[in-house]
Amino acid sequence: MKRMTMQQDAAGKNMALLDPVVAPRIAVTRLVTGLLQGLLLYWLYSTAQDKVWPATEAYLLGPLMLISLLLPILLVSSLGHMSAKRIGLWMAGAAVVLAVLAWHDVARGAEHVIWGNYKPGAPLRVISAQLFGFCVVGLYIAHALVLASAQDGQRIARYPTYFEIAWKLGIQLLFSLLFVLGLWLVLWLGGQLFLLIKLSFLKKLLGQAWFVIPVICFAFSFAIHITDVRPSIVRGIRTLLLVLLSWLMPIAAVLVSGFLLTLPFIGFERLWATRHAASVLLGMAGVLVVLINAAFQNGEVGHGVARGIRLGTRLACLLLPWVVGIAIYALTLRVMSHGWTADRLIAAACLLVATCYAAGYAWAASKYGDWLHLIANVNVATAFVTLLVLFALFSPLADPARISVASQMARLESGKVGVDKFDFEYLRFQGARYGQAALQDLSKRTTGADAAIVRARAEAMLKRQNRLDETGALSDVSINLTLRPATAKLPDSFLRQDWTQVSPAWRLPACLKRAGPQCDAYLLDFDGDGKEDVLLISNDPRASSVLLAEKEDGSWSARGQIPTDALRCKPLREKLQAGEFQLVPPKVRELEVDGQRVPMTLYTPEDEVSCPDETAPGP
């Protein structure tokens, strides 16, 4: 451990430092940059509020917003570490990439906001939060590569330089965010203090955008500068963090080994039945990559690493391909069963990057007699692969919305998914402009056995303004219902019912409130009064069912429901849809006291619903 600490300190001395002579000038430039960024963002915000230029031009506002949010941070971080010419080239290149991605995001019909509340038709609906988040990740990787290249004076820098700068940037960003949050807490508490003596000026000031936005940007730039001129702080935090993380490596390796050894005996069916195996496995793969790098550090610590950490790291490198391989298989099965969605495409992109790490780390671990030195080459190569993957995802090359909409439409056309199971809501709210175009085509369909149903559901879905819109979009609830059996007919009073007047509204399933959500409707006489009741079971297994009964005045109300756990069991749902069920009297009779019935709730294990083993794949 002593040798490892000495090597870390020696490596830390190679960290790029600001010249003490130019540091004050750099500080002024950085603070002015932060202030100008805040003023620019406030100007964009105010024009959006007033609905004036440039907020009226989405193709101009989108790039301006994304560039104004991210480019000044790159500039502040670059000052003092690169020449003016190199900074200019880097800023110009980053601005072009951000503008291209923003233009594509606007063109594809992004409907998300970075600030403010969601409002249909708001002029600020130009940049998706997903694009913003991935741009932060991509620019972090790219900026580390550029700074390392500038420091070493060569296109591909030494790995210790990449290591130093990447960790420095990460810690700078983290603590700059914490500084801004701390500043805001202090200001808020100050406002509360003044309120004690009936002075509300500070509280009102904290609610003004012209004050809030510039202060946040100025404080963030100030924090970046402080952490930049105090490298010992960053180095000390990094050393402590790496030591702590590296000792988690053996624990993670043992847990993953136990999971992989147990899996063949338990069977993969339980894994697929979780419906989120791929995401969990991908998360664990990410944790292993982070812990492996925490132990590997800059590649120069060598035999100074404790034996337990060395063994755990090598074992983790060999286990990583198995974890990633199972995740790929789980995602493949899910796609084969349900087609591509945007989330699955992003997961596939993440798995592509994870595969690079897994193959490379296993290759490094297979070379005995050294400290996994090939990991350095793998990390640098995978960084460039990650940048290419991110650019492809958020450009026309591999737009997840375009690919997923094409996949879902192909499944509908080929009959792999029926109209009752087809997700029209996905096209409307996750398919971007490609989903809108697909819904327009479906709303004009005239051929096919279910053309009328498809047309009605597509038309109703196009009227919805957002996911929570429940007003005026659903004039005929029957378009959301699949009758079981198909020969059944809904009562006229049921179709005439105004479901917005039924209270409490939270008991009603979504298929009675808005277009999109689908339910199976079973017409059965549950209470033996000679009238058919309607049992609605949502196609979403996470949603609750509801039993609707007709009152004496012809109106309908919610009477009861089936336990949600039973609805999550796919084999039982399939048998129910096939008509393989019957109505039976309760196992335990009810109490009747003074003419009133008191139902009995059972808690014994034999009365719980058990689900047969499911074989349907799912990540």
C-alpha positions, 0 to 999 in steps of 0.5 A: 500500500505504501508503494501504491501511494508513492506511485499515485503521488508521483503520477499526480505530479504529472497533472497539468497545472496552471502557471501561477503568473497567468492563473489570475487572468485565467480566473477572470476569464473563467468567471466572465465566461460563466457570467456571460453563459448565465446571461445568454441562458436567461435571454433564451429563457425570457424569449421563450417565455415571451414567445419571441425570436429566437424562441419562435424558430425551433431550428435556431433555439435548439442548437443555441440552447444546447451550445449555451448549456455545454460549450462554456463549460468546455471553454472554462475547463480548457483555459490555461491547459491548451493554446488559444488556437487549439481551444478555438479548434476544439470549441468550433468542432464541439459546437458543430457536433452539438448543432448537428445533434440539436438540429436532428433532435428538432427535426425528429420531433422531440417533445421534452424540455430542459427547464420549465413545466411540460405544456403542450405547444410550449415553444421550449419543446425543442431538445430532448432531455435524453439528448442533453444527458448523453451529450454530457457523457459524450463531451466528458469523454471527448474533452478528456481525450482532447486535454490529454492529447494537448498535454502530451503533445501527441494525438494519442496520449499516454494512458497515465495522462488520460487517467489523471485528466479523466479523474480530475474532470470527473471530480471537478464536475461532481464537486462543482455541482455540490458547490452550487447546491451548497450555495443555493442552500445557504441562500435559501437559509438566508432568505428564511432568516430575513423572513423571520424579521419580515423581510422577503426581498431575498426570498423573492430574489431567489424566485427571479430567473434573471438572478437564478440562472446567472448566479448558477452559471457564475458559481459553477465556473468559480468552482471549476477554477478553484478545483483547477488551481488546487490540484492537491485537493483533487488528487487527495479525493481521487486517491481516497476514492480509488482505495475505497473502490478497489477494496470493493473489487473482491466483494463484487467478484465473489458475488458475480461468481456465486451468481454465475455458479448458481444460475445453471442449477436454478435455471434461466427461466427465473431470470427471464421471468423478471422482465428486467434481467438485461438491465440488471446485468448491464448495471453489474457489468458497468460496476465491474468496469468501474471497480476494475479501473479503480484497481488498475488506476493509471496502469503503473501501480503494478505489484503495489496493489494488495494481493486480494485486489489483484486476484479479485480484479483478474477474476472480474475481468474473466467474469465480465464476458459471461455477465455481458453475454447473458445480458445480450442473450436476454435482450435478444430474446426480448427483441425477438418476442416484442420487437425493438423499442428505443429503450432496447436500442439504447440498451443494445448500444450500451451492450456493444460498448460493454462487449468491447470492455468485456472482450478486452479485459478478458484478453488482458487477464489471460496474459499472466505475469503482468498487471493487466497492462492491456487494459490501458489500450482497451480503455482508450479504444473503447472511449473512441467506440463510445463516442461513435456509438453516441453520435450514431444514436442521436443522429440519423445513422441509428435513430432509436425512434426510427428503428423502433417504429419500423420494427413495431409496424413490421410486427403489426403488418406481419401479424406477430402482434395483434391489434389488441396488443399493439401499443399505439401509445408508444408510437404517439409519445415515444416514436417522435415524428416517425411514430406520428407518421405511422399513426397517420397512415394507420388512421387512413387504413381501409384494408384488413380484418381489423381496419376499422379498429386500427383506424379508430384507435389511431385517430383517437391517439392522434388527438391526445396532447400528452400522456396524462391527457384524459379530456376529449380524446376518447369518445368511444371506450369500445376502441380500447376494449377487446371482448372475451369472448369475441362474440360478446356485446357490451351493454348499451348503458355501458357504452353511453356511460360518461366515465369522467363522472364516475367517482372515485376516478382512481379506481377506473383503469386507463382504458376507460379514460384515454385512447391507447391503453388496452383492456380485455373485457369479460362479460359475466354475472359475478353476483348472480343478479341476472345482469352481466357485469364487466370485468376489465383487465388491462394489457399492462400486467402492472395495472389493476383490474376492475369489476364494473356493475350496473346500478338500478338507474342504469349507471355503472360503478366500480365494484371490485378487483382481482389481486394485482399479483394474479394479473402479472402471471402470464400463463394464467392470463393466457388461460383466462383469455382462452376462456379456460375458467369458471365462476365458483362460490367463495371458499369461506362463507360470509358473516351476515349481521343484522342483514348486512354481510361482512366479507372475509379476507383470507391470509392463509398461504393455500389461498394465495395465487401461485403462478406456473413457471413462465418460459417467456423471455424477458430482460 
